[in-house]
Amino acid sequence: MQKIFQGDIVKISGFAVSFLVVSKNAFIEHTGMFHVCPILKNEKEGPLHVTVSGKRENGTVICEQLKLIDPKRGCNRVDRIPYAQIMNISDAIQGIFEYD
């Protein structure tokens, strides 16, 4: 099985869209699973909709649609985003869970 890291863009069997891996590498290594958010094309940017660009894939990450994935489901890495974009996504997701 291919190693998956935070910031990887993956295709998952059974889904038409790509997903961004948002879990920290330590979580992935410890559990063998990872969290993803879908990447949609032609979606408007907003506080929880963050635009990303890899070398081959780009679109808008829908941060509120966080999903836990077991890689046995069939995942294939297709691209990767830069660290600065990972930080923006992480900040948006963390904002969902902060106290008021």
N, C-alpha and C positions, 0 to 999 in steps of 0.2 A: 504494500500500500504506500502511496505517495505521502510524504510528510506535508502537513498543512501548518501554516503560520499566520499570525495576526497580520492583516493587510493583504492576504491573498484573495484573489477573485476566483471563485470556483463555480463550476457547473455541477448540478446535482441531478442525478437520474430522476426523471419524472417531472421536472420543472423546465419551463421554456426560458425563464430569466436566469441571469447570473446572480450570484450572492457574494457579499463581502464578508470575510471572516473577521469578527470583531473581538473574539475572546483573546485574553492574554495568553502568551505562549506557555506560561507555567500552568494555567488551567487546562490547556489542550494536552500538555504532556502528562499531567496528573490524572485526568479523567478519560482521556482518549476521545473526547467529544469536543464540540466547539459551537459557539453561537454565531449566527449569520444574520445579515439583513439583506433584503432583496435590492437589486440595482435595476431601476426602471429607466427606460428611454423617454425623452420628451416630457419629463415631470418637472414642474416648477420647483425652484429652490425655496426653502423656508427654514425655520428654526430646527426642525427635525428631518428635513429633506436636504441632504448635503451632496453637492456635485463632486464627483471624483473622476479622475482620469488615469488610466494605466497606459501601457504602450499600445495595447490592442483593444481594450475594453474601456468604456466610459458610460456615465449615466448619473442618476441621482439615487443615492442610498436612502432608503425609507427606514429611518432609525427606529420608529415606533413598532415596526414589524419584526422584532427580535425573535429568532427561532433557535432552539437547541437541536443540533444535528449529530447523528451517529454516522461516522464516515463509512461504516459498512453498507450504508444506503447506496453508495456509488458516487463518489466525489472526484472531480478532476480539476486540478489547478490550471487556469487558463491565462492568468495575468497577476499583477501585483500593483498596489498603489504606493506612492512615496510616504515616508514617515510623517511628514507634516499633515497630509490628508488623513492618516490614521488618527492623529491627535485631534483633528476637528471632529471626526466621527465619534471618538471616545468622549469628547466633551459634550456632544449632543446627547449621547446615550446616558451619560452620568446625570445630565440635567433632568431626565425623566424621573429619576429616583431620588432626587434631593428633596429635603423637607421644605415646606413653605414657611 
